[in-house]
Amino acid sequence: MHYHLFFNLLKAHFPKDYFKYIVVITEKNSPLFMQAQANNINCLCIPKNIGGRYSVFSSAGLFPLVIAGVDVQDLLQGAQSIWSQKDIGYSSAVETAAIRFNAVIKGYSIHDLFLFSNDLECVGKWYRQLVAESLGKEKIKNKKRCSIGITPIVSIGTTDLHSMAQLYFAGPQDKFSALITLEHTVSDIIIPALEPKEIVSGISQKSTHTIMQAIEQAVVMAYKKKNMPYIQIILREKSSFCIGALLQYMMIEVVFLGHLLEVNPFNQPEVELYKRNIRKTLHDKL
């Protein structure tokens, strides 16, 4: 839909060189690829066997980041570090997959990714798709068809401490949490003293990062007191390298979790169900 819209807009405004303003990212020999070839449009091809959710380190994920000015070499080096430092990367992802699997067996079917940084919200949305599409499957077990899966949700600290914490701490104990926190931050503000008396005690002359770390520690203490299952992943900093490492870590974790749940983490057969319905509905309306 977007391609149709912007292709015609660009062609109308730049009839002689509209193709200079478009880069198509698709599989080789797909209908979109063939259309681009016919119109002299540059193409970046992605491997056919890589699903959308696993394509963050392919042209589909990297080219937009290059345009946005992100250091993709640093991003890729971060991803590679998970494989090269298997004692703290690869093996840790396998370990957390086992921890999550154990939580599922115990009835914790909702897994919350609790990100203590607003800038990481998009990582949470990607991870939500990664878990849902990779692990939400039907399979035959003991000659019976059964449904397998984890319901992924995303929380942002500190916003969702106000909106969701009451449910998390007092509601049904069916949630497993992964807390993602930052060890360092480049943007920090010192809270000035408020005369004649501060409204919130204990925050004057402290940095926003120090306050956030205190909040994170308080949340961990609350999880422990309520005996709620969780893991904590501490990013060194909010850099391309660390984000690349986190994305790779998450993909490894989900792949191993899929194998533990005895489902194929790479396919998404039911996604085609609604797509077929869309095509049929649009065709019927012609």
C-alpha positions as CSV (number, residue, x, y, z in Angstrom):
1,M,0.0,0.0,0.0
2,H,2.7,2.5,1.0
3,Y,4.8,1.6,-2.0
4,H,1.8,2.2,-4.4
5,L,1.1,5.6,-2.7
6,F,4.7,7.0,-2.6
7,F,5.7,5.5,-6.0
8,N,2.9,7.5,-7.7
9,L,3.5,10.6,-5.7
10,L,7.2,10.6,-6.6
11,K,6.5,9.8,-10.2
12,A,4.0,12.8,-10.3
13,H,6.5,15.3,-8.8
14,F,9.7,14.0,-10.4
15,P,8.6,12.3,-13.6
16,K,12.2,12.2,-15.1
17,D,14.2,10.8,-12.1
18,Y,11.6,9.6,-9.6
19,F,13.6,6.3,-9.4
20,K,16.5,8.1,-7.7
21,Y,14.4,8.6,-4.6
22,I,13.4,5.0,-4.0
23,V,15.3,2.0,-2.7
24,V,13.4,-1.3,-2.7
25,I,14.3,-3.9,-0.1
26,T,12.9,-7.3,-0.9
27,E,13.6,-10.9,-1.9
28,K,15.2,-11.4,-5.3
29,N,12.6,-12.1,-8.0
30,S,9.7,-11.1,-5.8
31,P,6.9,-9.1,-7.5
32,L,8.3,-6.0,-5.8
33,F,11.8,-6.8,-7.1
34,M,10.5,-7.3,-10.7
35,Q,8.6,-4.0,-10.5
36,A,11.7,-2.2,-9.3
37,Q,13.8,-3.7,-12.0
38,A,11.3,-2.6,-14.7
39,N,11.5,1.0,-13.4
40,N,15.2,1.2,-12.9
41,I,14.9,1.4,-9.1
42,N,17.8,0.3,-6.9
43,C,17.3,-2.9,-4.9
44,L,18.7,-4.3,-1.8
45,C,18.0,-8.0,-1.6
46,I,17.3,-10.0,1.6
47,P,17.7,-13.8,2.0
48,K,14.5,-15.6,1.3
49,N,14.7,-17.8,4.4
50,I,15.0,-14.9,6.9
51,G,11.6,-13.9,8.5
52,G,10.9,-10.3,9.2
53,R,11.4,-10.5,12.9
54,Y,14.9,-12.0,12.4
55,S,15.9,-9.5,9.7
56,V,17.2,-6.7,11.9
57,F,20.8,-7.4,10.8
58,S,19.9,-7.7,7.1
59,S,19.4,-4.9,4.6
60,A,15.8,-4.5,5.8
61,G,17.1,-3.4,9.3
62,L,20.5,-1.9,8.5
63,F,19.7,0.4,5.5
64,P,17.1,2.6,7.4
65,L,19.6,2.8,10.3
66,V,22.3,4.0,7.9
67,I,20.0,6.7,6.6
68,A,19.2,7.7,10.2
69,G,22.9,8.1,11.0
70,V,23.3,5.0,13.2
71,D,26.7,3.4,13.4
72,V,25.7,0.0,12.0
73,Q,29.3,-1.3,12.1
74,D,29.2,-0.8,15.9
75,L,25.8,-2.4,16.0
76,L,27.0,-5.5,14.1
77,Q,30.1,-5.8,16.3
78,G,27.9,-5.8,19.3
79,A,25.8,-8.6,17.8
80,Q,29.0,-10.5,17.0
81,S,30.3,-10.2,20.5
82,I,27.5,-12.5,21.7
83,W,28.9,-15.2,19.6
84,S,32.6,-14.5,20.3
85,Q,32.2,-14.3,24.0
86,K,30.1,-17.4,24.5
87,D,30.7,-17.6,28.3
88,I,28.9,-14.3,28.9
89,G,26.8,-14.0,25.8
90,Y,25.6,-17.1,24.0
91,S,25.6,-19.3,27.1
92,S,23.7,-16.6,29.1
93,A,21.0,-16.5,26.4
94,V,20.7,-20.3,26.6
95,E,20.4,-20.1,30.4
96,T,17.7,-17.4,30.3
97,A,15.8,-19.5,27.7
98,A,15.9,-22.4,30.2
99,I,14.7,-20.1,33.0
100,R,11.8,-18.8,30.9
101,F,10.9,-22.4,29.9
102,N,10.8,-23.4,33.6
103,A,8.5,-20.4,34.3
104,V,6.2,-21.5,31.5
105,I,6.0,-25.0,33.0
106,K,5.1,-23.5,36.4
107,G,2.2,-21.5,34.8
108,Y,3.8,-18.2,34.1
109,S,2.4,-17.7,30.6
110,I,2.7,-13.9,30.4
111,H,6.3,-12.6,30.0
112,D,6.9,-8.9,30.6
113,L,9.9,-7.1,29.1
114,F,10.3,-4.2,31.6
115,L,12.5,-1.6,30.0
116,F,13.9,1.2,32.2
117,S,14.5,3.6,29.4
118,N,11.9,5.3,27.1
119,D,14.3,5.1,24.2
120,L,14.2,1.3,24.3
121,E,10.4,1.1,23.7
122,C,10.8,0.2,20.1
123,V,13.1,-2.7,21.1
124,G,10.3,-3.9,23.3
125,K,7.8,-3.8,20.4
126,W,10.2,-5.8,18.2
127,Y,10.8,-8.3,21.0
128,R,7.0,-8.7,21.4
129,Q,6.7,-9.7,17.8
130,L,9.7,-11.9,18.0
131,V,8.2,-13.9,20.9
132,A,4.6,-14.0,19.7
133,E,5.4,-15.1,16.1
134,S,8.2,-17.4,17.0
135,L,6.5,-19.3,19.9
136,G,2.7,-19.0,19.4
137,K,2.1,-22.3,17.6
138,E,-0.2,-25.3,17.4
139,K,1.3,-28.8,17.6
140,I,0.3,-32.4,18.0
141,K,1.1,-33.9,21.4
142,N,-0.1,-37.3,22.6
143,K,-2.2,-37.5,19.4
144,K,-4.0,-34.3,20.4
145,R,-3.8,-30.8,18.9
146,C,-2.6,-28.3,21.5
147,S,-1.7,-24.6,21.5
148,I,1.7,-23.5,22.7
149,G,3.0,-20.0,23.4
150,I,3.9,-17.1,25.6
151,T,2.0,-13.9,25.7
152,P,4.6,-11.1,25.6
153,I,3.9,-7.7,27.0
154,V,6.1,-4.6,27.3
155,S,6.4,-2.2,30.3
156,I,8.4,1.1,30.4
157,G,9.9,2.3,33.6
158,T,9.0,4.5,35.3
159,T,5.7,5.2,33.5
160,D,4.2,1.7,34.0
161,L,5.2,1.5,37.6
162,H,2.3,3.9,38.1
163,S,-0.1,2.2,35.6
164,M,0.7,-1.5,36.0
165,A,2.6,-2.2,39.2
166,Q,-0.6,-2.7,41.3
167,L,-1.6,-5.5,38.9
168,Y,1.9,-7.0,38.8
169,F,2.3,-7.1,42.6
170,A,-1.2,-8.0,43.7
171,G,-2.9,-9.5,40.7
172,P,-2.7,-13.1,39.3
173,Q,0.8,-14.5,39.6
174,D,1.0,-15.5,36.0
175,K,3.7,-13.1,34.8
176,F,7.5,-13.5,34.4
177,S,9.5,-10.4,34.1
178,A,12.8,-9.5,32.4
179,L,14.1,-6.1,33.7
180,I,16.4,-4.3,31.3
181,T,18.4,-1.5,33.0
182,L,21.3,0.8,32.1
183,E,24.6,0.9,34.0
184,H,25.7,4.2,32.5
185,T,24.0,7.1,30.6
186,V,25.6,9.9,28.6
187,S,22.7,12.3,29.3
188,D,22.3,13.2,32.9
189,I,20.8,16.1,34.9
190,I,21.5,17.1,38.5
191,I,18.3,17.9,40.3
192,P,18.7,21.4,41.9
193,A,17.6,22.1,45.5
194,L,14.2,23.7,45.8
195,E,13.9,26.6,48.3
196,P,12.7,26.9,50.9
197,K,12.0,23.1,51.1
198,E,12.1,20.3,48.6
199,I,8.8,18.7,47.8
200,V,10.2,15.2,47.3
201,S,12.8,14.4,50.0
202,G,16.2,12.9,49.0
203,I,16.4,14.0,45.4
204,S,18.2,17.4,45.6
205,Q,21.7,17.4,44.2
206,K,21.3,13.9,42.8
207,S,21.5,13.0,39.1
208,T,18.5,11.6,37.2
209,H,20.5,8.4,36.5
210,T,21.2,8.0,40.3
211,I,17.4,8.4,41.0
212,M,16.5,5.9,38.2
213,Q,19.0,3.4,39.6
214,A,17.4,3.8,43.1
215,I,14.0,3.1,41.5
216,E,15.3,0.0,39.7
217,Q,16.8,-1.3,43.0
218,A,13.5,-0.7,44.7
219,V,11.6,-2.6,42.0
220,V,14.0,-5.6,42.3
221,M,13.5,-5.5,46.1
222,A,9.7,-5.6,45.6
223,Y,10.0,-8.6,43.2
224,K,12.1,-10.4,45.7
225,K,9.7,-9.6,48.6
226,K,6.7,-10.8,46.6
227,N,8.7,-13.9,45.4
228,M,7.9,-13.0,41.8
229,P,10.1,-14.6,39.1
230,Y,12.3,-12.3,37.1
231,I,15.7,-11.9,35.4
232,Q,17.7,-8.7,35.2
233,I,19.8,-7.7,32.2
234,I,22.1,-4.7,32.7
235,L,23.2,-2.9,29.6
236,R,26.6,-1.1,29.9
237,E,25.2,1.9,28.1
238,K,22.7,2.9,25.4
239,S,25.0,2.5,22.5
240,S,24.8,0.9,19.1
241,F,27.2,-1.8,20.3
242,C,25.1,-2.7,23.3
243,I,21.8,-2.6,21.4
244,G,23.3,-4.9,18.8
245,A,24.4,-7.3,21.5
246,L,20.9,-7.2,23.1
247,L,19.1,-7.9,19.9
248,Q,21.3,-10.9,19.1
249,Y,21.0,-12.1,22.7
250,M,17.2,-12.0,22.4
251,M,17.1,-13.9,19.1
252,I,19.3,-16.7,20.5
253,E,17.1,-16.9,23.6
254,V,13.9,-17.2,21.6
255,V,15.3,-19.8,19.2
256,F,16.4,-22.0,22.1
257,L,13.1,-21.4,23.9
258,G,11.3,-22.6,20.7
259,H,13.2,-25.8,20.8
260,L,12.4,-26.3,24.5
261,L,8.7,-25.8,23.7
262,E,9.1,-28.2,20.7
263,V,7.9,-25.6,18.2
264,N,9.5,-24.2,15.0
265,P,10.6,-20.7,16.0
266,F,11.2,-19.6,12.4
267,N,7.8,-20.1,10.7
268,Q,4.4,-18.3,11.2
269,P,1.8,-20.3,9.3
270,E,-1.2,-18.6,10.9
271,V,-0.1,-15.2,9.8
272,E,-1.0,-16.1,6.3
273,L,-4.6,-16.8,7.4
274,Y,-5.6,-13.2,7.8
275,K,-3.4,-12.2,4.8
276,R,-5.4,-14.5,2.5
277,N,-8.6,-13.1,4.0
278,I,-7.5,-9.6,3.2
279,R,-6.7,-10.4,-0.4
280,K,-10.0,-12.2,-0.8
281,T,-11.9,-9.3,0.8
282,L,-10.2,-6.7,-1.4
283,H,-10.8,-8.8,-4.5
284,D,-14.5,-9.2,-3.7
285,K,-14.9,-5.4,-3.3
286,L,-13.6,-4.8,-6.9
